[in-house]
């Protein structure tokens, strides 16, 4: 969002829509228009005429909302392989600076008056995958940060050449804008606020603050306001420049919102554990008592939990986006921040992003992943729960365990690991051609026994689940029964009205919950839940599809019941009664 202080208008965007709000009409929001071709818009900024500029995905372009004629213009894609423009800043003279990703990130510059006059600026060191992660116009320089580059790089706005760097890392890559004739910008590092003279790029340590992750910094003539999060809402901390101390702290309570449920785990302690989309915690709900719990706010290891698995009552593993962080949680001490141990970040060495696939046997835990932005090919690995060491990771010589495929679900016995794949890669590059694989892997020999493509019309198979003698896998149409000896398709159960060939491959678009050792199975996909009774060869639709929008996450509770999501944010128990 961006605030037009001259005209007292707030502009903001959600998905592909630009809105405005004014304090003179506080109860109403105006829809200004849709950015064509975009599913997400980023970092709005104002030029001197009050026009709004922003970035897009998947257009990989910049757009403009013209204040005078109220029209939105989407400009040309900046780079042929770049789907993202996440960051944008505007320097003196209305020069637009935009940063791309997720492949070969670069900076692009053009005058607001002539968007076709684009200059491409390579980073000082080439990055194959990643993003320009911040752009801040500060006087005669633009401060630039990018994936895998620790420092802030300085780009001269006149020559459009790199002209130095700032080694001290700014928290959240956040710097205050210059005000009036002042050349000073303010930043925070390790709860120390610094003033930086942008004519010399010399730092002065000003004093200590309690803010450690500012979301915004605003400088005034004699004060700096730092805005961040608190446990109950928004925290504003005011630093007095002349006295070099915090002069005021204001906590603004915010009504709790709802997060989309991203992951579910039925646990032996009787709880259902939930991870939220863009959430920073793990939550538990006991369906019997109604008691709810949330991880302590001091726990910084969790971002967005893509998948979870219980190894034993005091060892639960969480897989967190976006660095593919693997976290061990001692569930018996879950309210103690020390009970959370992030023991590896797969993104650092293996360029992975999302740990969706999880399995366990009697001695080990296994994981499978989706690669980072701009990359293809997931990995599998094995954890020793005795000391939380990762004993091995297989990445197919950096091409993926199954070349060009994400690993989205796993199941295990003591001898073999089974899994399914998706042709959906990390965001920012096209899907891999072809159908999804199912594989059987010898754990001791670390070799693939077989891999097959049993369902030819889908690029993704999900929810690998072992039942006696068979492997069940799921897609948006239903369940496929796979012969575990050969990998061949034994039977396909069509359960929904969806068509695999019309659905883009995903990472978790269908699920399976096992009951009675696999004699009964619940399948969720395409808004529909189906109970299959293999023993009596019958199926039953759960709920009214027309009235209830069910999600695709499912979990079997310790009480033998199955839980799913409704309207993305609500946990529900499925009625398994068959009349």
N, C-alpha and C positions, 0 to 999 in steps of 0.2 A: 504494500500500500504506500501511498505518498500523499502528503498534506500540502495543499496549495495555500500557504499562509497569506498571500496577497488577496486571494479571492475567497478565502475561508471555505474551501471545498476539500473533502477527503475522497481520494480515488482508491479503489481496491479491486482486486480480481479474485474470482474463484473459478477453477477449471478454465473455461475459455471465455468467460463473461467479464466485462468491465462494468463496475458500478460506481456510483458517487453518493455522498452523504454530506449534508450541511447542518451545522448546529442550529440554524434558524428553523429547520424542519426536522427535529431529531427523531421522530417516530417513523420516518419514511426513508427508503433507499431507492435510488433511481437506477434502473438498468440502462446503460449507455449503448451496449452493443456486444456482438459476438466476434471474437477474433477467429476468422475462418481458418479451418484446417488444424487449429490447435486443440489439444486436450488439456493443456496446462499453460498458464502464463506466469511470467516471473518478473521480479524486481522492477516495479514501476518508478519512473523518474520524470521530472518536469523540465522542459526547456524554458527559455526566458519569456516565451509567449504564452506559457501556461498549457502547452500541449503535453499529453502524456505519452511516454515511450516505455516499451517493455519487451521482454524476450519471450520465446515460445518453445514448446515441445509438441509434436515432433517436427514442426516446420523447420526448426533450426534457423529462425529468422527473427527480425525485429519488427514490431508493429508500432503504429502511432494512432492515438486518438486525438483528432484535431478539435480544439475547444471551440473554434468559430463555426465550422459547418457540422460538427457532431458526428463526423464520419471516422470509421476505423479503416486504416490502410495497412495491409500486411506486405512487407517488402520481400525481396528475393532471399532465398536460402543463402547463408553466408559461405558455407563450405559443403561440398557435395556429400561428404560422409558424416557430417555433424547434424544430429537431430535436435540438439539442445542449444538454446541461448538462455543460460540461467542468470547471468549477471550483466548489468548494464549501468554505466555512469555517464554523466554529461559534464564536460569541462567548459571553461570560459569560451565564449564565441559559439556556443551551442554545437560543440563537437561531440558526437555520440561515440561511445566506446562500448563494445560488446564482446563477451567471451563465450566460446563454444565448447562443446563436448558431445558425446563421450569418447570420441575417437579423434586423436591428433588435435588436442585443444590449442586454440590460437586466439589472439586478440584482433578485432576488426574495428576500424574507425571510419567515420564518414561525417560530413557536415549535415546538420538537421535540414538544411535548405536543399541538399542534393544527395539523397540516400543512395543513388546509383554510383556515386564517386567513392568507392570502398577501397581502403588500404588494408592489406593483410599483414599482420605482424607475427612472426614466429616467436615462440618462447626462446630464451637463451639456451635452454637444453630441451631436446625433443622428448615429448611424452607420447607414447603410443596410445594409451587409454587413460581417460580421466577428464577433468574439467578445469576451466578457469573458475576458481572457487570464490573470488571476490575481486571487485573493481571499485576503486574509490578515487575520485578526482580531488586532488589537493594542490591548489595553486598551479604551478607549471608542470606538475607531475601527476601521473595516475599510478596509484599503488595497486599492484597486481599480485594475487596469490593463485597458485595452481596445485593440482594433485602432485604429491611426491616432492614438492619444493617447500622447504620449511620456512624460508624467509619471505618477506614482502619485497617484491621486485618493483623498481621505479622506472616508469616509462615517460620519456620527455614528450610533452604534448605538442611541441613545435616540430622537433626533428623526427618524432615517432621512432626513436631509438632508445634502447635500454641504457639507463644512466645511473646505475647503482642499485643498492638493496639495503633493506633495514633488517639486521640480524635478529633483533629482539622480536619475538613472536607476539603479536597483538591478540589478546583473548577474543575469540569469535571472529577474528580478522576485522574487528570493528574499530573505526576511527571517526571522530566527530568532524563535521564539515567546518570549513573556515567561515568565520563570521565577520562581515564588514571588511575593514582594512587589515584585520589581524591575519598573521601568517601561521598562527598556532593551531595545531590539531591535538586532540587528547585521546589517549589510548590507555588500556589497562593490561598489565601483565602480572600474573600471580598476586592479585589484590594490591597492586601498586599502580597508582595513576601517574602517567607521564604527560608532560607537555612537550611537543615537538615543533621546533621552528622549521617550517617547510622550505624556507629559503636556504638553510644550511643543513637541514636534516640532522639537527643536534637535539639530543634528549635532555630533559630536566626531570628528575624524579620529584614529584610534587607531594606525595603523601600516600598513606594507606587508606584503602576502602574495604568494605565487606563484599562488594560485588565481584564475583569471579567469572560470570558468563554474561556480560551485557548483551542484550538483544538490540539496544539502540543507545547511542550517545549523542547528546545535543549540547553544544557549547553556547553560552551567552557571554556577555561582556566580562562578567566577573565570576561566573559559575559554570559548572558542567553538570548536566543531569545524566545519570546512568539509569537505564530502564532494563529490568530483568525479571526473572520469575521468582516467586516465593512459593512456599508449600501451599498457600491458600489463594494465590492469584498473582498480582503484579507488584513488584517492588521498585520504588523510585528512590534513588540515593542522590542527594545534592552535595557536590563538592565545591567549597569556596576556594577560588584560585588564590586570592590575596592572603587569606589566613592559612591556606594549605591544610584544610581539614574538612571532614564531612560535617556540614552544618544542619542537615535535615535528612530524615529517612521516612518515607511514607509507604505503608503497605495498603494496597487497594484490593479488597476481596473480590473475587470473581466467582460467579455461579459455576459449579461443576458442569462440564459438558459430557457428551457421550463419544466414545471411541468405537470404531468398527472393530469387532472381535477378529483378530488375525490368527490365533492359534488356541487349541484346546487340549487339555490333558486330564484324563481321569486318573486319580491317584489313589494308592492304597490307604491313605489317611482319611479317605472319605470325601475329600474336596475335589472340585473341578477347578483346575488352574487355567487362567486365561491370559493371553497376551494381546495387546491392542495395536492396531495399525497406527504407526507413528507414536506409540506409547513408550514411556520410559520406566515402566515397572511391570511386575507380574502381580496378578490379582487371584485370589482364591475365593470360591463360594462353596459352602457346605449345603447341599440340597436338602439335607434332612433337618438341620437346625436353622438354616437361613442365615447363619453367621458368615460375614464377609471379611476379607483381610486384604491388605495391600502391602507390597514390599516397602521398606523404609525409604524416605525421601533422600537419605544420604547415599543410597546405592546408585552409583553412576555408571555401572557396567552395562545396564540394560538399555537398549534402544527400542527396537521393534522385534518382538520374539516371533520368529517364523515357524519354529517347531520345538517341541519339548519331549523328553522321555524320562521315565522313572527307572532307575537301575535297581535300587532297593529303597527301603523307607527313609534313609537319610542321604541318599544321593540321587538328585534329580538334575538332569542336564538341560540347559537352555541354549538355543541357537539364535543369535541376535544379528540383525541387519545393522549397518551396511558393510561392516568389515568382516562378516562371517565370524563373529566372536563366539567362542564356546565357553560357557559359564557353568561351573558346578555350584549347585545350591544344596546346602545341608538343610533339608526340609524341616528337620526337627528343631532348627534354630533360625527359622526363616525371618524372624523379626530382628535379628542381629545383623547389622551391615557386614560384619566380618564373616558371615556365613556364605557370602557370594564371592566366588573365585573365578575371575576371567583368566583361564590358563593358556589360551592361544587365540591369536587373531589370524585366521587363514587368509584374510585379505592382504596381509603384508607380503608373504612369500608366494602365495598361490593365486593371488588376484581373484579371490572368491568374495561373494557378497551375502548370500542368503542360505543358511543351513536348513533346508526343508526336510531332507530325508533323515530318519532316525530309526535305529533298530538296536536290539540287545539280545544277547544269549546269556548263558549262565556265568560267563567270565568277562565279557567285554561289551562295550557300547560302540556302535558304528554310526557314521554320519555321511550324508551326501549333500552336495551343494549346487547352487546356481552361481555362475560366475559374476564378476563385477561388471559395471557399466562398460559397454564397448567391447566385451570379451565373449568368447565362445568356449564351452567345455567346462563341466563341473568335475569335482573330485570326490573320491571316497576315502575314508580314513577310519582308523580303529583307536579307541581310547581304552587305556588300562585304568579302571576305576580305583584300583588300589592306591595310585598316586596321582591320578588325573594326567598322566603322560599320554601324548599322542604317539603311539608306537609306530605307525606308518601312515603315509598319505600317498595315494596313487593319482597322478594327474595326467597320465598319457603323454609324458614329455611336453607338458604345457599345452596340449591340444584337447585335454579332457580325458577322463577315464574311458568314457565312450566318446570318441572323437566328435566334437561339435554338438554334444548333447548335455543338457543339464540333468543332474541326478536328483529326482524329486520325491522318491519314496524308497524305503528299504524294509526288508524283513529278514530275520536271521534264525538259523539253528546253530548248534555248536560247531558244525562242520562247514556250513554254507551261508553265504550272504546272497540274498535275492534283491533285485531292484528294478525300478522303472525309470524311464527317461522322458525328457521333453525336448523338442527342437527349439523351444523358446530360449533364446540366449539372454545375456545381460542386456538391459535397456540400451538402446542406441545403435544396435546393429540388427540386420534382418534375421529371421528364423533360419535355421539350418534346413535344407531340403530333406524330404523323405518322411518316413513314419517313425513313431516312437519305438524304442527297444525295451525288452524285458531281458534280464540277464541272471545267470547263476554263477557264483564266484566261490572258488575253493579258498577258504580263509587261511589254512595252513600253507598251501602251495602258492597263494596269492596269484592265482590264475583263473581266467574265465573258463568255466566248464562249457557253457553255451550262451549265446545271445540270439534273440529272435525278434521279429517284428510281427507279432501275431494278429494285430488289428491294423490292416493296411490303410484305413481311411482316417487315421488320427495321428497327429504329431505329438500327442502327450498321453501317457498312461499314468495313473495315480494310485496311491493307497495300496501298495503291495501288502498282502495279508496271507499268512500261511494257515491252511486248514489241513486236516489229515489227508495226505496224498496229493494235495493240489495247492496251487498258488492262485489267489484271486487278485485281479487288478481291475481298476475302475477307469471309466472315461465318462464323458458327458451323456452318453447314451445308456450306459448300464455297466454290467460286470462281465468280464472275460475270465473264464476258468482255464488255467494253464497247466499242462502236464509238467510237473517239476523234474521229470526225468529227461524230457526232450526239449521243453520250451515251446511245444506246439499248442495251438489253441484247441481245447477240448470242447468248449461250448461258449456261446455268447448269449447273455441274457439282456434283452432289450427292455429297459425299464422307464425311459423317458421319451418325450417326443422330439428331443434334440437330434441333430444330425452332426456327427463328428466332422464331416467334410466342410461344414459351414461354420465351425467354431475354431477360432484361432487357438493354437496350443498355449497352455498356461503352465503354471507351476503347482497349483493346488486347486483345481477346478472341480474336483469330485473326491468323495471320501467313502470309507467303509468302516463300520463298527461291528465287531464280532460279538456274538452272544452264544452261550452254551457251547463253548469250545469250537465254534464255527458252524454248528448245526443251523444256526440262524444268523442272518447278516442284515444290517441296515445299510442301504446305499443312498447317498445324497449327491445330487447334481441337478443342475438346470432348474432349481427351485422346487424340486420334488424329492420326497423321502419315500423309500420303498423297503418294506420288510420282506425278506426272502427266507422261507423255511425249506432248506434243502432236504431235510429228513422226510417231510411230507409233500415235497414238490409243489409248493404253492407260494404265491406272493400276495402282498397286501399294501396298497397305497396308504401312507400315513398322512392324515390331515386333508384339508381342502386346499388344493393348489390355487384356486381362484381367490381364496380369502387370506391365505398365509404365505408370505414370501420367505421361504427357508433359505439359509445360506448353505455353504458346502462344507463347513467344519462339523465334525462329529467326534464324540468321545464316549467310551463306555465307562460308567462309574463303578466304584467298588461295590455298589448296591445292586449291580446287575442291570441298571437302567441306562438308556442312551440319551445323551444330551446333544443339542444342536443349537444353531443360532437362527433368530428371526429378525428380519429388518436390519440385519448387520450388527445391531448393538445389543440385542437381548438374548440371554441364555434361556433355552426352553428344554423341558423334558418331553421326549416323544412318547406318545401313547402307542404301546406295542400290542394293545388288545386287539385280537381278531375275532370279530363277531361270527 
